[in-house]
Amino acid sequence: MSVTFTLKDWVENWKRVGPELEAIRRSELVRSNTAEAIERLGGWVRIAVKQAPPGPDSGLVIMQAWFAKLRR
């Protein structure tokens, strides 16, 4: 059985389910525990950062520099 959707159908579907999916995403973010997730990875995150630390042009490094400026 073949089902075809028009662009209009696709847009209407996203209008309907988009807010529901966003609510699920937000709920999962609120319940997430970053430290626990890192531990579940068995330390692979720490190993990866040690093997390939962020460079001076890393977004994380730049963000931390801005935070340091804001503290002053």
N, C-alpha and C positions, 0 to 999 in steps of 0.2 A: 504494500500500500504506500503510495507516494503522497506526501503532504507538501504543498507549496504555500509560501507566505509572501505577501506583497510587502513593500517597504512600509506602507501604511499600517499593515498588521503588526509589523515588527515594532514600529514606534508606539502604537497603542498598547502593545504588550509591555514594553518598558515603562510606559506611563503608569501602568497598573502594578507591575511587580517591582519597579525600581525602589519606591519607598520601603517596601517590605524587605528587600535585600539590604538596603542601607541600614534599617533597624537591626537586622541580624548582624551585620558587620560591626556596628557600633557596640552592640551587646557583647560580641566576642572580644572586641578591643578592651572594653571595661573589665571583663572577667579574666583577661590574659595576665600571666605572671611571667615577665621577661626572665627573671632569675631562674625560675623553674624550667622554662623552655631551654635556657642555656645548659642547665644541668642535665636535662633529658638528652641533649645532643652529646653527652658524654665528654664534654671538654673540647669538642672539635672546634668550637668557635674560638676558644683561647689559643688552640694550636694554630689555627688559620691566621689569627692576628699576629702571633709571634713569627710565623713564617712569611707573612706579607703584611707588615705594619702599614698603616695609612701614610701616604706620602704628604709632603708639605702642601700640595694642592688638593688634598682630600677635602670633601665637603664637611666631614666630621671635624677635621683639624681647623678649617676656616670657621666653622660654627663655634668651636670652643674658644678661638681667638676673639670672636665677637662677644661671647659671654664674659670673657676676662675683661674686655674693655668696658662693658656695661657695669661690671662690679665696681670699677674705679670711680 
